[in-house]
Amino acid sequence: MRILLALALMAGPAFASDCPEPADVSSELESLFTQAQEARDFKEGRAASDAMWEVWLRAPDEAAQAVLDRGMEARNSFNFEGAHRAFTRLIDYCPEYAEGWNQRAYISFLREDYAAALTDLDRALELQPRHVAAQSGRGLTLMNLGRIAEARKQMLAAVANNPWLSEAALLAEGAPLGPVGEDI
């Protein structure tokens, strides 16, 4: 059945009306943000971060999950073109699912198409304003576009939600998004 749903989804955007509304995961994520912020060590922080990913990667239905999984497999195999096609299909089918936009943005980022990545990240954040991965991805994208002040502000917002992000290192003194104006 899952294969039939995925094949129907691959047929095109005519099935967009069939995607259910993504579940409201705001209270679940709020609890995970609190866990991350209150974590006493890396192990606890990493557990909260991993749990956030489990929430974001929970697609609205089996067909969407199959396409998301296929896109992730393509990405992990460095088949960025195939991954981009899969995530575009996912967005066509479930335009209100933030992770579809975030994943396609990541592929655009990896392809160094920062303008396309930024557009998709902005949409992901419209749908889920505290999506930490989209926030940090947007910060990295802005940094690569040379928009350092905006990148710093975006990365600070991401780290405020999850202080255990590896990208937090970019905010350290002397790092690309580190403090400015304190030099001699």
C-alpha positions as CSV (number, residue, x, y, z in Angstrom):
1,M,0.0,0.0,0.0
2,R,2.8,2.4,0.9
3,I,4.4,1.9,-2.5
4,L,1.1,2.6,-4.3
5,L,0.7,5.8,-2.3
6,A,4.2,6.8,-3.2
7,L,3.6,6.1,-6.9
8,A,0.4,8.1,-6.8
9,L,2.3,11.0,-5.2
10,M,5.0,10.8,-7.9
11,A,2.4,11.2,-10.6
12,G,2.3,15.0,-9.8
13,P,0.8,17.8,-7.9
14,A,-2.8,16.8,-8.8
15,F,-2.8,14.9,-5.5
16,A,-2.0,18.0,-3.4
17,S,-5.4,18.1,-2.0
18,D,-5.0,14.6,-0.6
19,C,-2.3,15.6,1.9
20,P,-3.6,15.9,5.4
21,E,-2.8,19.0,7.4
22,P,0.5,18.4,9.3
23,A,-0.1,17.6,13.0
24,D,0.2,20.4,15.5
25,V,3.5,19.6,17.1
26,S,4.0,22.9,18.9
27,S,3.6,21.6,22.5
28,E,5.8,18.6,21.8
29,L,8.5,20.9,20.4
30,E,8.1,23.4,23.2
31,S,8.8,20.7,25.7
32,L,11.9,19.7,23.7
33,F,13.2,23.3,23.5
34,T,12.9,23.4,27.3
35,Q,14.7,20.1,27.6
36,A,17.5,21.4,25.4
37,Q,17.8,24.7,27.3
38,E,17.9,22.9,30.6
39,A,20.2,20.1,29.6
40,R,23.1,19.7,32.0
41,D,25.5,18.1,29.6
42,F,26.1,17.1,25.9
43,K,24.3,13.7,26.3
44,E,21.1,15.4,27.5
45,G,21.3,18.2,25.0
46,R,22.0,15.7,22.1
47,A,19.0,13.6,23.2
48,A,16.7,16.7,23.0
49,S,18.1,17.6,19.6
50,D,17.6,14.1,18.2
51,A,14.0,14.1,19.5
52,M,13.4,17.4,17.7
53,W,14.5,15.7,14.4
54,E,12.1,12.8,15.1
55,V,9.3,15.3,15.3
56,W,10.2,17.3,12.2
57,L,10.8,14.1,10.1
58,R,7.3,12.8,10.9
59,A,5.5,13.4,7.6
60,P,1.7,14.0,7.5
61,D,0.9,10.6,5.9
62,E,2.5,7.4,4.5
63,A,2.8,8.7,1.0
64,A,4.6,11.9,2.2
65,Q,6.8,9.8,4.5
66,A,7.8,7.5,1.6
67,V,8.8,10.5,-0.6
68,L,10.6,12.2,2.3
69,D,12.5,9.0,3.0
70,R,13.4,8.6,-0.7
71,G,14.7,12.1,-0.8
72,M,16.8,11.6,2.3
73,E,18.2,8.4,0.8
74,A,19.1,10.2,-2.4
75,R,20.7,13.0,-0.4
76,N,22.7,10.6,1.7
77,S,23.9,9.0,-1.6
78,F,25.0,12.5,-2.9
79,N,22.3,12.3,-5.5
80,F,21.3,15.9,-5.0
81,E,19.3,16.1,-8.2
82,G,17.2,13.1,-7.2
83,A,16.8,14.5,-3.7
84,H,15.7,17.9,-5.0
85,R,13.1,16.2,-7.3
86,A,11.8,14.2,-4.3
87,F,11.5,17.1,-2.0
88,T,9.8,19.2,-4.7
89,R,7.3,16.4,-5.1
90,L,6.8,16.4,-1.3
91,I,6.3,20.2,-1.3
92,D,3.8,19.9,-4.2
93,Y,1.9,17.2,-2.3
94,C,2.1,18.7,1.2
95,P,2.8,22.5,0.9
96,E,2.1,23.1,4.6
97,Y,4.7,20.6,5.8
98,A,7.7,22.7,6.9
99,E,10.2,19.9,6.7
100,G,9.7,19.4,2.9
101,W,10.8,23.0,2.5
102,N,13.7,22.7,4.9
103,Q,15.0,19.6,3.2
104,R,14.8,21.1,-0.3
105,A,16.6,24.2,1.1
106,Y,19.3,22.0,2.4
107,I,19.8,20.4,-1.1
108,S,19.9,23.9,-2.6
109,F,22.5,24.9,0.0
110,L,24.6,21.9,-0.8
111,R,24.4,22.8,-4.4
112,E,25.5,26.4,-3.5
113,D,22.2,27.8,-4.7
114,Y,21.9,30.1,-1.7
115,A,19.1,32.2,-3.1
116,A,16.8,29.2,-3.6
117,A,17.8,27.8,-0.2
118,L,16.9,31.1,1.4
119,T,13.5,31.2,-0.3
120,D,12.7,27.7,0.9
121,L,14.0,28.4,4.4
122,D,11.8,31.5,4.7
123,R,8.8,29.3,3.8
124,A,9.7,26.6,6.3
125,L,10.0,29.3,9.0
126,E,6.6,30.8,8.0
127,L,5.1,27.4,8.6
128,Q,7.1,26.6,11.8
129,P,8.8,29.7,13.2
130,R,10.9,27.9,15.7
131,H,12.2,25.1,13.4
132,V,15.7,25.1,14.8
133,A,17.3,23.4,11.8
134,A,15.7,25.9,9.4
135,Q,16.8,28.7,11.6
136,S,20.4,27.5,11.7
137,G,20.3,26.7,8.0
138,R,19.1,30.2,7.3
139,G,21.9,31.6,9.3
140,L,24.5,29.5,7.4
141,T,22.9,30.6,4.1
142,L,23.0,34.2,5.0
143,M,26.6,33.8,6.1
144,N,27.4,32.4,2.7
145,L,25.7,35.3,1.0
146,G,27.9,37.7,3.0
147,R,24.9,39.0,5.0
148,I,26.8,38.6,8.3
149,A,24.7,40.7,10.7
150,E,21.5,38.9,9.6
151,A,23.3,35.6,9.8
152,R,24.4,36.3,13.3
153,K,20.9,37.4,14.4
154,Q,19.4,34.2,12.9
155,M,22.0,31.9,14.4
156,L,21.5,33.5,17.9
157,A,17.7,32.8,17.6
158,A,18.5,29.1,16.7
159,V,20.9,28.7,19.6
160,A,18.4,30.3,21.9
161,N,16.0,27.5,21.0
162,N,18.7,24.8,21.1
163,P,22.0,25.7,22.7
164,W,23.4,22.3,21.7
165,L,23.6,23.0,18.0
166,S,27.0,22.5,16.5
167,E,26.6,25.7,14.6
168,A,26.8,27.6,17.9
169,A,30.6,27.5,17.5
170,L,30.1,30.0,14.7
171,L,29.1,32.5,17.3
172,A,32.3,32.2,19.4
173,E,34.8,35.0,19.6
174,G,36.9,35.0,16.5
175,A,34.4,32.8,14.6
176,P,32.7,34.0,11.4
177,L,29.5,35.1,13.3
178,G,31.3,36.0,16.5
179,P,30.9,39.2,18.4
180,V,32.1,42.4,16.7
181,G,33.2,45.8,17.9
182,E,35.3,44.5,20.8
183,D,38.7,44.6,19.0
184,I,41.4,47.0,20.1
